[in-house]
Every structure is written in structure tokens, then in C-alpha cells.
Amino acid sequence: MDGAQSNRTFMKMNIGENSTTFTSNSPCLFTPMVFMMDPSHVIKKIRNNIIKSGISDKSTRTLTLPSNDTILWQMFVDAFNWDRTNALQLHRKLTNEHIYPSNQEKMRNHLAEDVLCTEMLHLFLQFQKYMGDRGCVLNGVIQLLKVSSKLISIFRDMRPIRTIQDTRLEDLMAIAHWFKSWTTQAKNKKCIMSVQCHEDIQSCIIGFIQLCKAILVKNGAPSNVYVTPGLVNSDVIENTFNQQRSTFHGANANPNALQYRRALNSIILCQNIVSTKANAGKNRVAALPYDCIKPTNPRKKRKAKPEHNTETKIKVVRL
């Protein structure tokens, strides 16, 4: 799910207000049903809360860790400007769109992930060395980037999780505990990210761990049962909706069932599964068509017949 208020209300209707497992029994199959926020939306929410952090009049919060280290968006701007002066940029993907995003660019997944990934952590570590004694002001940002970069690397990892003893699940629990302790030790609400953002972080991490337990423990330990963290997201749905809106429906915000069916069939048969213009379009390699549209036994092309020669050939008959 994404972080919309309707989804959050639906989740609390099923799991209650103070649930710590984010699971409920399905009313149809009576099996565990996990409520998990989409990791891509969670990363964007973290980035958006950092953008709002500052000391100017327009800033709505000033993110402060329990160690009294602050996290300000201006620090990201300063690191970006310093990196541009280097002969070789430390963060190769960083552009103006990352630092000064518009309302539309704030919806792009890759822009948020590039700001909170391991390359940004490396950039801040080198920027802190450059600042010398003044580099201690970046301690809060570096602490946050160590957590966010590990969160992104786990949810973009295509290696499967086959047992509940996987170290990545332990890392996720440590990340959830880090954000939880930040909220409990905060002095006021302006020192932390929004309450909705912290709830989505817990739902994303704890929900994924419960999903792994429900699948791996129920099926025992066969080799063909696993969970791939890099595929547990709504990127495919995001791209499908993007093609529905931009390619087929356009300004029609309320298509009927027939229009939706025809557009969906056109997407499945004619379009790629991932669009480079969508919110999640740059999180994977080049898109491939659906396998169902590839013929299993393609017909061989017939060779073109030679053109008929109008000149008459003279036959020589020997007597």
C-alpha cells in the first residue's frame, strides 16, 4: 500500500490502533494477512520530510536526533554544490532534479533513492573530511544515511531470503528500532518526521518481516520457497497506472469498465511492463515485453520469390 490516508484508515480498521505485528486474519481464508507499506513510498516520505527541515521561516520542522545532531536539507544542498566543484564527482547520479525537485519530480522513486543511498553516504563522509573541525555538524545526516542506505539496499536486493535467520531481517529490525527510539526520545513533534511517516516505516519493515515468517515458516524449508526483497513493491502497478493515465485515458479521470478493460489489454499486448517516464521507471534495467505475447514457435519468413525476367531465353538445340 501507499501512504494515502484511506489506506492507513483501512489498515487500522483491521489491525487496530496499537498493533505491533501489522497482521490480521483474512475474513475469507482465515490465514494471516499482512499490511505493508510500499518501500518506494516510504523512501519518498523520508526524503520529503528532510526537505521540510530547516531553520528558515518556510521550514515546518527541524529534525533533531536524540544526540542533538540536526538534519537539515541545506546540508544536502551544500554537499551537492561542493561535489560539483570536484574534477570527478563522487556522486555520479546527483543532478539539480535531486536537490531542487518540483512537485512532479517529488513523485519519482529514483530521485528519492539517489539522495538517501550509499553513494550519498560516501559523499557526506568525504565532505565531512573536507570541512575539518566543522564537519561535526554533519553527524546527524551521516547517521540517517547509514540507516536509509541500508534500508534501500535491502529492498532493492534481488537475492532471495530463504530462512528467517537471514541477516538482512536482523538489519531491518535494527533499522525499525532506530526510528522507534528516535520518536520516543524526541522533545517535540518538530524534532522528528511526521507521525504518518514513522508509522509507514514501521509498517514497511515489520510487515515485510512478518511476510517472510508467514511464507517461510508455513512452507517449512524447501529450496523452491523464498522471498525476494527487490520484488516486494508496487512498481509494476505504478507503471501500469502511468500508462493507463498518460497513454490511453489522458484527461479522462473516471473511465468506465469497458474503457479500462480495453486500455489494460492494450498495455498487456502492446506496451512494455515498465515505462521510463513513470514514477518507478528507472529502478530496473531496460523493460521487456510480456512473455505471453512472444510466439513459442515463430513462423519462418518465406523467401521472396525472384522477380520474373521478361527477357526470353534462347534455347540451343544440337542435332
C-alpha positions in Angstrom: 0.0 0.0 0.0 1.0 3.6 -0.3 0.7 6.2 2.4 -2.7 7.6 1.5 -5.0 8.3 4.4 -7.7 5.9 3.1 -5.2 3.0 3.1 -4.0 3.9 6.6 -7.6 4.0 7.8 -8.3 0.6 6.2 -5.2 -0.8 7.8 -6.2 0.4 11.3 -9.7 -0.9 10.9 -8.2 -4.4 10.5 -5.3 -4.4 12.9 -6.3 -1.9 15.5 -4.6 1.3 16.6 -1.7 -0.2 18.5 -0.7 -3.2 16.5 3.0 -4.2 16.6 2.8 -7.0 14.0 0.7 -5.3 11.3 -1.1 -8.6 10.6 -4.7 -9.8 10.8 -6.7 -12.8 9.9 -8.2 -12.9 6.5 -12.0 -13.0 6.7 -12.2 -15.3 3.7 -9.3 -17.7 4.0 -8.7 -17.3 7.8 -5.0 -17.0 7.1 -2.6 -14.3 8.2 -3.0 -11.1 6.2 0.0 -8.7 6.3 -0.4 -4.9 5.9 2.8 -3.5 4.5 3.5 0.0 3.1 5.4 0.2 -0.2 9.1 0.7 0.3 9.4 3.2 -2.5 6.7 5.4 -1.0 8.4 5.2 2.4 11.7 6.4 0.9 10.0 9.3 -0.8 8.3 10.2 2.5 11.6 10.3 4.3 13.2 12.5 1.7 10.2 14.8 1.7 10.4 15.2 5.5 14.1 16.1 5.2 13.2 18.8 2.6 10.9 20.4 5.1 13.6 20.5 7.7 15.5 23.8 8.1 15.9 27.0 10.1 14.1 29.4 7.7 10.6 30.7 8.1 9.3 28.3 5.4 10.6 25.2 7.2 7.9 23.3 9.1 10.3 21.2 11.2 13.9 20.9 12.4 14.9 17.3 12.5 17.0 16.6 15.6 18.3 13.2 16.7 18.4 12.2 20.4 22.1 13.1 20.3 21.1 16.7 19.5 22.5 16.4 16.0 20.4 18.2 13.4 19.4 17.1 9.9 18.8 19.9 7.5 18.1 19.9 3.8 20.6 22.8 3.4 23.3 20.3 4.3 22.4 18.3 1.2 22.5 21.4 -0.9 26.0 22.3 0.4 27.3 18.8 -0.2 25.9 18.9 -3.8 27.5 22.3 -4.5 30.8 21.1 -3.1 30.7 17.9 -5.2 30.2 19.9 -8.4 33.5 21.7 -7.8 35.4 18.4 -7.9 37.1 17.3 -11.1 35.4 13.9 -10.7 32.0 13.9 -9.0 31.7 11.5 -6.1 28.0 11.1 -6.6 27.7 10.4 -10.3 23.9 10.4 -10.5 23.2 13.6 -8.5 21.6 16.4 -10.5 19.6 19.6 -9.9 16.4 17.5 -10.1 17.5 15.6 -6.9 18.3 18.8 -4.9 15.6 21.1 -6.3 12.7 18.8 -7.2 9.4 20.1 -8.5 6.0 18.7 -7.3 6.1 16.2 -10.2 9.7 15.2 -9.6 9.0 14.5 -5.9 6.9 11.5 -7.1 9.9 9.9 -8.9 11.3 7.0 -6.9 14.8 7.1 -8.2 15.3 10.7 -7.3 14.5 10.0 -3.6 16.6 6.8 -3.5 19.6 8.5 -5.1 19.5 11.1 -2.3 19.5 8.5 0.5 21.7 5.8 -0.9 25.2 4.6 -0.2 26.7 7.0 -2.8 25.3 9.9 -0.9 26.7 8.5 2.4 30.1 8.3 0.8 29.8 11.9 -0.5 28.9 13.2 3.0 31.8 11.3 4.6 34.2 12.9 2.2 32.5 16.3 2.6 32.9 16.0 6.4 36.7 15.3 6.0 36.9 18.4 3.8 35.2 20.6 6.4 37.7 19.5 9.1 36.7 20.6 12.6 33.4 22.0 11.4 32.4 18.6 10.0 30.8 17.6 13.3 27.6 19.4 12.2 27.1 16.6 9.6 27.0 13.8 12.2 23.2 13.7 12.2 22.9 13.4 8.4 25.5 10.7 8.3 23.7 8.7 11.0 20.5 8.9 9.0 22.2 8.0 5.7 23.7 4.9 7.3 20.2 3.7 8.1 18.5 4.8 4.9 21.2 3.4 2.6 20.9 0.0 4.3 17.1 0.1 4.0 17.3 0.9 0.3 20.0 -1.8 -0.4 17.8 -4.4 1.3 14.6 -3.6 -0.5 16.4 -3.4 -3.9 18.3 -6.7 -3.3 17.4 -9.4 -5.8 18.9 -12.2 -3.7 16.2 -14.4 -2.2 15.5 -14.8 1.5 15.2 -18.5 2.2 15.3 -18.7 6.1 14.1 -16.4 8.9 17.6 -16.4 10.2 18.8 -14.3 7.3 21.0 -11.4 8.5 19.0 -8.9 6.4 15.9 -9.4 8.6 18.1 -8.6 11.6 19.3 -5.5 9.9 15.7 -4.4 9.2 14.8 -5.0 12.9 17.7 -2.7 13.9 16.5 0.0 11.5 13.0 -0.2 12.9 14.3 0.1 16.4 16.5 3.1 15.4 13.5 5.0 14.1 11.3 3.9 17.1 13.9 5.2 19.6 14.1 8.5 17.7 10.3 9.1 18.2 10.2 8.0 21.9 13.2 10.2 22.9 12.1 13.3 20.9 11.5 16.5 22.7 8.6 17.7 20.5 7.0 16.7 17.2 9.0 19.2 15.2 12.2 17.3 16.0 11.1 14.2 14.2 9.5 13.3 10.9 5.7 13.2 10.6 3.8 10.7 12.6 2.4 9.2 9.4 6.0 8.7 8.1 7.1 6.9 11.2 4.1 4.7 11.1 4.7 3.8 7.4 8.4 3.0 8.2 7.3 0.5 11.0 4.6 -1.0 8.7 7.0 -1.4 5.8 9.8 -3.1 7.9 7.7 -5.1 10.4 5.2 -6.1 7.7 8.0 -7.4 5.5 9.4 -9.5 8.3 6.0 -10.9 9.2 5.5 -11.7 5.5 8.8 -13.7 5.4 7.8 -15.5 8.6 4.3 -16.4 7.2 5.7 -17.8 4.0 8.9 -19.5 5.1 7.6 -21.0 8.4 4.4 -22.2 6.9 6.1 -24.0 4.0 9.0 -25.4 6.0 12.4 -25.1 4.4 12.1 -26.3 0.8 14.6 -24.9 -1.7 11.9 -23.5 -4.0 10.2 -21.3 -1.4 11.7 -17.9 -0.8 11.0 -14.2 -0.7 12.9 -11.7 -3.0 13.0 -8.3 -1.3 13.6 -6.5 -4.6 10.2 -7.6 -5.9 8.1 -6.8 -2.9 6.9 -3.4 -4.1 4.2 -1.8 -6.3 6.5 -0.6 -9.1 4.7 -2.7 -11.7 1.3 -1.4 -10.6 2.7 2.2 -10.6 3.9 1.8 -14.2 0.6 0.2 -15.3 -1.4 3.1 -13.8 1.0 5.6 -15.5 0.3 4.0 -18.9 -3.4 4.0 -18.2 -3.4 7.7 -17.5 -0.8 9.1 -19.9 -1.2 6.9 -23.0 -4.8 5.9 -23.1 -7.1 7.8 -20.9 -5.5 11.2 -20.9 -7.8 13.7 -19.2 -10.4 11.1 -18.5 -10.0 10.6 -14.8 -13.1 8.3 -14.4 -13.0 5.7 -17.2 -15.8 3.1 -17.2 -15.2 -0.6 -17.1 -15.2 -1.1 -20.8 -12.6 1.7 -21.4 -10.4 0.4 -18.6 -10.5 -3.2 -19.9 -9.6 -2.1 -23.4 -6.7 0.1 -22.2 -5.4 -2.7 -20.0 -5.5 -5.2 -22.8 -3.6 -2.7 -25.0 -1.0 -2.3 -22.2 -0.5 -6.1 -21.8 -0.3 -6.8 -25.5 1.4 -3.8 -27.0 3.3 -1.9 -24.3 6.3 -2.6 -22.1 5.8 -3.6 -18.4 8.0 -0.7 -17.3 7.9 2.8 -18.6 10.9 5.1 -18.3 8.5 8.1 -17.8 6.7 6.5 -14.9 7.4 7.1 -11.2 9.2 3.8 -10.9 10.6 3.7 -14.4 14.3 3.9 -13.6 14.5 1.4 -10.8 15.2 -1.6 -13.1 17.0 -2.3 -16.3 15.5 -1.9 -19.8 12.0 -3.3 -19.8 11.0 -6.4 -21.7 7.6 -7.2 -23.1 5.3 -9.8 -21.5 6.3 -13.3 -22.4 2.7 -14.2 -23.3 2.9 -12.1 -26.5 6.0 -13.9 -27.7 5.1 -16.8 -30.1 6.5 -20.1 -28.9 7.1 -21.3 -32.5 7.5 -18.3 -34.6 6.9 -18.8 -38.3 9.8 -18.6 -40.6 9.7 -15.9 -43.1 9.3 -17.1 -46.6 11.9 -16.3 -49.0 11.0 -13.7 -51.5 10.3 -15.1 -55.0 12.7 -13.9 -57.6 11.3 -11.3 -59.9 10.1 -12.7 -63.3 12.5 -11.9 -66.1 10.8 -10.5 -69.1 13.7 -11.4 -71.4 13.2 -14.7 -73.3 15.9 -17.2 -73.1 17.2 -18.7 -76.4 17.4 -22.5 -76.2 20.1 -24.1 -78.3 19.2 -27.5 -79.7 22.0 -29.6 -81.1 21.2 -32.1 -83.7 
